[in-house]
Amino acid sequence: MAKAASIKIKLLSTADTGFFYTAKKNARTKTEKFTFTKYDPIAKKHVEFKETKIK
């Protein structure tokens, strides 16, 4: 069997609130780690979210 092209990732807030989003990415074409600026409702502002593994 072949490996799946897309994997699930966790986007964790850098504001240390513990808030996270989940997303899928194509592991074959996007090898670098994702960073997005998204809204953190606990911090009540837009902050940077960095990719971590889902345990």
MIPAVEX-92784 format. One record per atom (N, C-alpha, C): residue number from 1; y, x, z; atom name; chain; residue in three letters. Coordinates in pm, 1 decimal, always signed. Example, Ala and Ser with C-alpha at 12.3 -4.5 7.8 and 13.67 -1.06 7.14 Angstrom:
! residues 2
<atom 1, <-569.0, +1319.0, +780.0>, N, A, Ala>,
<atom 1, <-450.0, +1230.0, +780.0>, CA, A, Ala>,
<atom 1, <-330.0, +1320.0, +780.0>, C, A, Ala>,
<atom 2, <-225.0, +1285.0, +708.0>, N, A, Ser>,
<atom 2, <-106.0, +1367.0, +714.0>, CA, A, Ser>,
<atom 2, <+3.0, +1290.0, +787.0>, C, A, Ser>,
***
This chain:
! residues 55
<atom 1, <-118.0, +84.1, +0.0>, N, A, Met>,
<atom 1, <+0.0, +0.0, +0.0>, CA, A, Met>,
<atom 1, <+124.5, +88.8, +0.0>, C, A, Met>,
<atom 2, <+225.4, +41.3, -66.9>, N, A, Ala>,
<atom 2, <+352.4, +113.6, -71.9>, CA, A, Ala>,
<atom 2, <+437.6, +77.1, +49.4>, C, A, Ala>,
<atom 3, <+527.8, +167.6, +85.3>, N, A, Lys>,
<atom 3, <+621.5, +139.6, +193.6>, CA, A, Lys>,
<atom 3, <+725.2, +38.7, +146.2>, C, A, Lys>,
<atom 4, <+776.6, -38.7, +239.7>, N, A, Ala>,
<atom 4, <+881.4, -134.3, +206.1>, CA, A, Ala>,
<atom 4, <+1010.3, -59.3, +175.6>, C, A, Ala>,
<atom 5, <+1086.8, -108.4, +79.9>, N, A, Ala>,
<atom 5, <+1211.5, -42.5, +41.7>, CA, A, Ala>,
<atom 5, <+1320.3, -66.7, +145.3>, C, A, Ala>,
<atom 6, <+1319.6, -183.5, +208.0>, N, A, Ser>,
<atom 6, <+1425.2, -213.9, +304.3>, CA, A, Ser>,
<atom 6, <+1371.0, -208.7, +446.4>, C, A, Ser>,
<atom 7, <+1455.6, -159.4, +537.3>, N, A, Ile>,
<atom 7, <+1419.0, -151.9, +677.8>, CA, A, Ile>,
<atom 7, <+1527.2, -221.2, +759.6>, C, A, Ile>,
<atom 8, <+1491.0, -268.9, +877.2>, N, A, Lys>,
<atom 8, <+1587.4, -331.1, +966.4>, CA, A, Lys>,
<atom 8, <+1651.2, -223.8, +1052.8>, C, A, Lys>,
<atom 9, <+1782.3, -237.0, +1072.6>, N, A, Ile>,
<atom 9, <+1855.6, -142.8, +1156.6>, CA, A, Ile>,
<atom 9, <+1941.1, -220.1, +1256.2>, C, A, Ile>,
<atom 10, <+1982.0, -151.6, +1360.5>, N, A, Lys>,
<atom 10, <+2070.9, -209.6, +1461.4>, CA, A, Lys>,
<atom 10, <+2205.3, -138.9, +1450.0>, C, A, Lys>,
<atom 11, <+2314.1, -216.6, +1443.4>, N, A, Leu>,
<atom 11, <+2448.6, -161.9, +1442.3>, CA, A, Leu>,
<atom 11, <+2506.7, -180.2, +1581.5>, C, A, Leu>,
<atom 12, <+2518.7, -72.0, +1656.0>, N, A, Leu>,
<atom 12, <+2559.9, -75.6, +1796.2>, CA, A, Leu>,
<atom 12, <+2708.2, -41.8, +1808.5>, C, A, Leu>,
<atom 13, <+2777.8, -117.2, +1892.9>, N, A, Ser>,
<atom 13, <+2920.9, -99.7, +1913.0>, CA, A, Ser>,
<atom 13, <+2950.9, +33.1, +1980.7>, C, A, Ser>,
<atom 14, <+3057.2, +99.5, +1935.6>, N, A, Thr>,
<atom 14, <+3098.9, +224.4, +1998.4>, CA, A, Thr>,
<atom 14, <+3192.0, +198.4, +2116.7>, C, A, Thr>,
<atom 15, <+3221.6, +71.2, +2145.2>, N, A, Ala>,
<atom 15, <+3306.9, +37.0, +2259.2>, CA, A, Ala>,
<atom 15, <+3226.8, +29.9, +2389.4>, C, A, Ala>,
<atom 16, <+3098.5, +63.8, +2385.9>, N, A, Asp>,
<atom 16, <+3009.0, +64.6, +2502.5>, CA, A, Asp>,
<atom 16, <+2998.7, -70.9, +2571.0>, C, A, Asp>,
<atom 17, <+3000.7, -179.1, +2490.3>, N, A, Thr>,
<atom 17, <+2983.5, -312.9, +2545.9>, CA, A, Thr>,
<atom 17, <+2838.0, -357.2, +2538.2>, C, A, Thr>,
<atom 18, <+2758.0, -288.7, +2458.9>, N, A, Gly>,
<atom 18, <+2618.7, -327.1, +2442.2>, CA, A, Gly>,
<atom 18, <+2599.0, -428.6, +2331.9>, C, A, Gly>,
<atom 19, <+2707.1, -472.1, +2267.4>, N, A, Phe>,
<atom 19, <+2696.8, -571.1, +2160.2>, CA, A, Phe>,
<atom 19, <+2646.4, -502.6, +2033.8>, C, A, Phe>,
<atom 20, <+2562.1, -573.2, +1956.0>, N, A, Phe>,
<atom 20, <+2508.6, -516.0, +1833.5>, CA, A, Phe>,
<atom 20, <+2487.5, -623.4, +1728.3>, C, A, Phe>,
<atom 21, <+2487.6, -580.0, +1604.9>, N, A, Tyr>,
<atom 21, <+2450.1, -661.7, +1489.8>, CA, A, Tyr>,
<atom 21, <+2319.4, -605.4, +1435.5>, C, A, Tyr>,
<atom 22, <+2242.9, -687.4, +1364.3>, N, A, Thr>,
<atom 22, <+2126.0, -637.5, +1292.8>, CA, A, Thr>,
<atom 22, <+2153.2, -650.3, +1144.7>, C, A, Thr>,
<atom 23, <+2094.7, -558.6, +1067.7>, N, A, Ala>,
<atom 23, <+2115.3, -557.8, +923.5>, CA, A, Ala>,
<atom 23, <+1992.2, -496.9, +858.1>, C, A, Ala>,
<atom 24, <+1986.3, -508.6, +727.1>, N, A, Lys>,
<atom 24, <+1881.1, -443.9, +650.3>, CA, A, Lys>,
<atom 24, <+1946.3, -344.1, +556.7>, C, A, Lys>,
<atom 25, <+1876.2, -232.7, +534.6>, N, A, Lys>,
<atom 25, <+1926.3, -135.8, +438.7>, CA, A, Lys>,
<atom 25, <+1810.5, -82.3, +356.0>, C, A, Lys>,
<atom 26, <+1842.5, -39.5, +236.6>, N, A, Asn>,
<atom 26, <+1743.5, +18.5, +148.2>, CA, A, Asn>,
<atom 26, <+1726.5, +164.8, +188.3>, C, A, Asn>,
<atom 27, <+1611.8, +197.3, +243.7>, N, A, Ala>,
<atom 27, <+1588.3, +331.4, +297.1>, CA, A, Ala>,
<atom 27, <+1573.9, +435.8, +186.4>, C, A, Ala>,
<atom 28, <+1540.4, +394.2, +67.6>, N, A, Arg>,
<atom 28, <+1522.5, +490.7, -40.9>, CA, A, Arg>,
<atom 28, <+1654.7, +536.3, -100.7>, C, A, Arg>,
<atom 29, <+1751.0, +444.9, -113.5>, N, A, Thr>,
<atom 29, <+1877.3, +481.5, -177.3>, CA, A, Thr>,
<atom 29, <+1986.6, +515.5, -77.9>, C, A, Thr>,
<atom 30, <+1984.6, +458.0, +40.9>, N, A, Lys>,
<atom 30, <+2086.6, +482.9, +142.9>, CA, A, Lys>,
<atom 30, <+2024.0, +564.2, +255.4>, C, A, Lys>,
<atom 31, <+2026.3, +695.5, +241.6>, N, A, Thr>,
<atom 31, <+1959.7, +780.4, +339.7>, CA, A, Thr>,
<atom 31, <+2050.5, +817.4, +455.9>, C, A, Thr>,
<atom 32, <+2182.9, +810.5, +437.3>, N, A, Glu>,
<atom 32, <+2273.8, +845.6, +545.8>, CA, A, Glu>,
<atom 32, <+2286.9, +728.0, +643.3>, C, A, Glu>,
<atom 33, <+2337.8, +754.7, +762.6>, N, A, Lys>,
<atom 33, <+2354.4, +650.5, +864.0>, CA, A, Lys>,
<atom 33, <+2477.5, +566.7, +831.6>, C, A, Lys>,
<atom 34, <+2466.5, +436.0, +856.3>, N, A, Phe>,
<atom 34, <+2576.5, +344.7, +830.0>, CA, A, Phe>,
<atom 34, <+2676.6, +346.5, +944.0>, C, A, Phe>,
<atom 35, <+2804.1, +329.9, +911.7>, N, A, Thr>,
<atom 35, <+2909.1, +302.3, +1008.9>, CA, A, Thr>,
<atom 35, <+2998.2, +194.4, +948.7>, C, A, Thr>,
<atom 36, <+3023.7, +90.6, +1024.4>, N, A, Phe>,
<atom 36, <+3106.5, -20.3, +979.7>, CA, A, Phe>,
<atom 36, <+3211.1, -49.8, +1085.5>, C, A, Phe>,
<atom 37, <+3323.2, -103.4, +1043.2>, N, A, Thr>,
<atom 37, <+3421.8, -157.1, +1135.7>, CA, A, Thr>,
<atom 37, <+3403.3, -307.6, +1137.2>, C, A, Thr>,
<atom 38, <+3358.4, -360.2, +1249.6>, N, A, Lys>,
<atom 38, <+3329.8, -502.1, +1263.8>, CA, A, Lys>,
<atom 38, <+3387.7, -552.2, +1395.8>, C, A, Lys>,
<atom 39, <+3383.7, -684.6, +1413.9>, N, A, Tyr>,
<atom 39, <+3441.9, -746.4, +1532.9>, CA, A, Tyr>,
<atom 39, <+3343.5, -744.0, +1648.9>, C, A, Tyr>,
<atom 40, <+3390.5, -697.8, +1763.4>, N, A, Asp>,
<atom 40, <+3312.7, -700.6, +1886.8>, CA, A, Asp>,
<atom 40, <+3371.3, -810.7, +1975.8>, C, A, Asp>,
<atom 41, <+3300.3, -922.3, +1994.4>, N, A, Pro>,
<atom 41, <+3356.2, -1033.2, +2072.3>, CA, A, Pro>,
<atom 41, <+3369.5, -1003.4, +2221.1>, C, A, Pro>,
<atom 42, <+3295.0, -908.4, +2272.9>, N, A, Ile>,
<atom 42, <+3306.7, -873.3, +2414.3>, CA, A, Ile>,
<atom 42, <+3434.3, -791.8, +2436.8>, C, A, Ile>,
<atom 43, <+3462.6, -697.0, +2345.4>, N, A, Ala>,
<atom 43, <+3584.9, -617.2, +2355.3>, CA, A, Ala>,
<atom 43, <+3704.5, -692.1, +2297.4>, C, A, Ala>,
<atom 44, <+3678.4, -798.1, +2222.6>, N, A, Lys>,
<atom 44, <+3780.6, -883.1, +2158.5>, CA, A, Lys>,
<atom 44, <+3869.9, -805.5, +2062.6>, C, A, Lys>,
<atom 45, <+3808.1, -714.1, +1985.9>, N, A, Lys>,
<atom 45, <+3880.9, -641.3, +1882.7>, CA, A, Lys>,
<atom 45, <+3781.2, -581.3, +1783.5>, C, A, Lys>,
<atom 46, <+3833.6, -531.6, +1674.0>, N, A, His>,
<atom 46, <+3750.8, -464.9, +1575.1>, CA, A, His>,
<atom 46, <+3725.8, -321.7, +1620.8>, C, A, His>,
<atom 47, <+3598.4, -281.9, +1621.3>, N, A, Val>,
<atom 47, <+3560.7, -146.2, +1659.1>, CA, A, Val>,
<atom 47, <+3458.0, -95.4, +1559.4>, C, A, Val>,
<atom 48, <+3428.0, +32.5, +1567.0>, N, A, Glu>,
<atom 48, <+3329.0, +92.2, +1478.1>, CA, A, Glu>,
<atom 48, <+3189.1, +67.2, +1532.2>, C, A, Glu>,
<atom 49, <+3098.8, +31.3, +1444.4>, N, A, Phe>,
<atom 49, <+2958.4, +11.1, +1477.6>, CA, A, Phe>,
<atom 49, <+2877.6, +116.9, +1405.8>, C, A, Phe>,
<atom 50, <+2787.0, +183.9, +1478.8>, N, A, Lys>,
<atom 50, <+2705.1, +289.7, +1421.2>, CA, A, Lys>,
<atom 50, <+2558.5, +248.3, +1420.3>, C, A, Lys>,
<atom 51, <+2487.2, +298.8, +1323.9>, N, A, Glu>,
<atom 51, <+2345.8, +265.1, +1306.3>, CA, A, Glu>,
<atom 51, <+2258.7, +332.1, +1411.3>, C, A, Glu>,
<atom 52, <+2168.4, +252.8, +1470.7>, N, A, Thr>,
<atom 52, <+2065.8, +304.5, +1560.1>, CA, A, Thr>,
<atom 52, <+1933.5, +239.7, +1521.6>, C, A, Thr>,
<atom 53, <+1825.1, +290.8, +1576.5>, N, A, Lys>,
<atom 53, <+1694.8, +233.8, +1548.2>, CA, A, Lys>,
<atom 53, <+1670.2, +109.3, +1632.7>, C, A, Lys>,
<atom 54, <+1594.1, +16.0, +1576.3>, N, A, Ile>,
<atom 54, <+1547.3, -99.9, +1654.6>, CA, A, Ile>,
<atom 54, <+1420.4, -57.4, +1725.3>, C, A, Ile>,
<atom 55, <+1415.4, -75.0, +1855.6>, N, A, Lys>,
<atom 55, <+1296.5, -34.5, +1931.9>, CA, A, Lys>,
<atom 55, <+1192.2, -142.7, +1930.4>, C, A, Lys>,
***
